[in-house]
Structure formats: structure tokens, C-alpha cells
Amino acid sequence: MKWGRDNVAAEAVEVLDGVPQDDGAMSRIKRELHRQVITGMDLSLIGSLQEEDLRQEVRQLAEELCHHRSDLLSLSEREQLVNEVLDEVFGLGPLEPLFRDPDVTDILVNGPNTVYVERNGRLERTKVRFVDSDHVVAIVQRIVGRVGRRIDETTPMVDARLPDGSRLNAIIPPLALDGPLVSVRRFGVRRLGAADLIANNSITQEMMDFLSACVTGRLNVLISGGTGSGKTTLLNVFSSFIPPEERVATIEDAAELQLQQPHVARMETRPANVEGKGEVSTRDLVKNSLRMRPDRIIIGECRGPESLDMLQAMNTGHDGSLTTIHANTTRDATSRLEMMVGMAGFDLPIWTIRRQIAAAIHIVVQVSRLVGGARKVVRVSEITGMEGDMLSMHDIFEFQQTGLDANKRAKGEFWATGIRPHCLRRLEESGVSVPLEMFEARVLG
């Protein structure tokens, strides 16, 4: 690799000479070193280099840059400078430390000077800054370019799944008025399981036992909740109860599911290209999945006309399917499902849609993000059929909030309502038995 080391150091020293050491100066040093590294290296060789070799080269270059002004940077500042330049060249720039923090679950960028993160269910502002809006856009373009997506003035919005499973959404000017907006939903290195949710008091053992029986017994389950409430986490947990011998087809906008079954057919939608062609929608994939002989279909989220195809699949031999929906209560979830089925373009009377839902969906699980960031399963409801033209539902389990604890986090109790589910007979026919005493009216846990 040709670095042009003498010229780089000499030019950089001219830039640094007489610059006071504050945050602005450090940013200027980093930008200049970054520019000199890029212009001095043979980019065609990057793929063949080990990161440690590159780190050593940049470290030596930084030493030479400061050779004539040994008082310019301390050893710790030099180390910080080297790491930040490496992040700029190959990583995610200022966001890289946030991605390395295992406690960060969300990263929210509101323009170049405002970056928030969520830790332990609470939002907090960070000291992370970008140089300007163009710097944010460049980092986003690098991120989405790695996964085959693009963002620019012609396509100023993007959804992407990162290699570590994180989900990114970005919108840039002119649609974003005060600078680029970036939202990253991160997923832990270790997938949460049923035991983790029980230990976190997100659900009780009795509720989990019942829901695992429902999945094993091939009941169709709809998970409802708001943004960031934990729907995908719960969907992952429920999918772990699917017997390993079954073939599962998964359909998502941005693949987030981490199924452990050996026989999984994973599919992901594709947006249209710049010419407006090539789009593959969730509905297209649902229709195609029916030709793939799946035992179950898992749709990451129902948000449009694919809801009708999903209901038809559930009613035609694909029992045990799972999906999620954005809604605030289990009853709101069925209303939203009615609305989305109406988006399919067929002029169906409402009573026909409701009968489809009543025949297809057996259990609706409501998950919520409560005050203080606690995520809990707040209601488990069963759809029992129709009463006239109305869907009939009853609640089996619920969470009743009683106030806030010393840390201002929601606290309360899980209850069994005392109603025995109608689906127990179906579970018995599937060879799954559930103790009846778990449904007696009482506080759980």
C-alpha cells in the first residue's frame, strides 16, 4: 500500500499548527487525517487487509502527523483520534460507539447535532455529534449500501436490515426539514427467550404455558402492540414453540425474526427501484408462500391488503400461523384488521370480514410499553365467534397497573380472569393438555 507518508505528515502539520485543542480542533484534526488517509491509500487493497494491519498503519500515520508538535495531542487523544478515523473509514462514524454498547436498544438521530439513545427503557441525549447534515447522509448511505438499499434525493426514505439484525429507518432532506432523521432499532446479540421474559416480569409462567400450548396446538395467534412495545421479541419467543419437524415460511419487510427451527423459508419484501419498478410486496410473498407447502406462515407485521391473504391462508390449512399488528388493545387489533382487509380492493360486507377473522384468529395477545419503559403482556384475549354481526371476545389474562415504583416504572399485578378458554377442547384434540386451575380467578405469579 502506498501511503505517501512524508507528504501526508507535512501537509497535516500545516493544518494543525496553531490550532487550539478543543472539541472543534479535534474534529478538524480528525477530518484532515481522514482525508489524508483516504487520498494516500490504495482503496483497491482494502478488502485484502486485516483491520489490525490497517489500524497499525493509521496509528503510525497519526504519530508522524504530530511529530513536529509533540504537545499537540496527548497519548489518550491520539488513541481516540485513531479509533475515530477507523470508524469513519470503515465503520459507522460517530454512531460506532453506540453500536458497540450492548445496553443501547434504540438510536435516534435528529439532525447532525442531536442524537438520543434508549437504555433500560429510558431515552437519554448523548454527546455524539456529526460534522453536518452531509456527514449524516454519508454514514447512512454507507450503512444501507452494504445491504443493497439506497438513499438520495430521488429516494429520500429507506428501511433496511443491518447485518447484525438491527432495523434502520432514515429520511433525509428535503423531506426532513431540520436535517436527516435516522432511527435504529437494535436487537441484542443474545436472543431473549421465554425464561428471560418471565424473569423480567414481562409475563407470568402460567400465561407463557398457556400461550406455548396455543402455538404447539396450532392455534392462530395475533400479537398486538404499539411501536417499541416488544411485538417482534414476543413473536420470536412464540416461534420457539413450533415443533422442529414443521416447515415455516416467514415474510417480513425487514427481516428481524431469528427462528431456530431447522426448516425455515425466509422471505423479505423489496422496494421499487428508481424507475418505480421491481417492487415485491408482502402480499406478493404471502401469495407465493402458499405454493411452497408451508405448515405455518409467520408474517412480521400486517399493515395492508396482505391481511386478507393471511386470513385466507389461516382458514385453508395453515393453522398455527403468527403475525403482529399495531394496535392499543386486543379489540382495537380486530378493528384494524377489518380495516386492512378492506384495503385489499374487494367490496366485502363487514359481516363477511368479521366472520373471516373469527374463523381465522383464535388468540390475540396485547403487549405494551408502560411508564418507565417496562414492556409487559397486558392482555390475552380469545376470539370465540360471532354474536349477530359482531365479533365475540373475552379476556383470559390481564395486567392491572397499580401505580409507579420508586424508579417511576409501572408496577401492578397479573390476573387470571376466571374465564375458561373455549379453545381447550381444540388443544386436547391436538394432544396438548393445559391444567384447568391456571384459569381460576386470582393473582398470578
ABEGO torsion letter per residue (X at the ends): XBAGAAAAAAAAAAAABGBBBBAAAAAAAAAAAAAAAAAABBAAAAAABBAAAAAAAAAAAAAAAAAABAAABBAAAAAAAAAAAAAAAABAEAAAAAAABAABABBBBBEAABBBBBBGGBBBBBABBBABAAAAAAAAAAAAAAAGBBBBAABABBBBBBAAGBBBBBBBOAABAAEBBBBBBBBBABBBBAAAAAAAGABBAAAAAAAAAAAAAGBBBBBBEBBGAGAAAAAAAAAAABBAABBBBBBBABBABBBABABBBBBBBBBBBAAGBGBBBAAAAAAAAAAAGBABBBBABBABAAAAAAAAAAAAGBBGBBBBBBBABAAAAAAAAAAAAAAAGBBBBAAAAAAAAAAABABBBBBBBBBGGBBBBABBBBBAEBBEABBBBBBABBBBBAEBBAAGBBBEBBBBAGBBBAAAAAAAAAGBBBBAAAABBBBBX
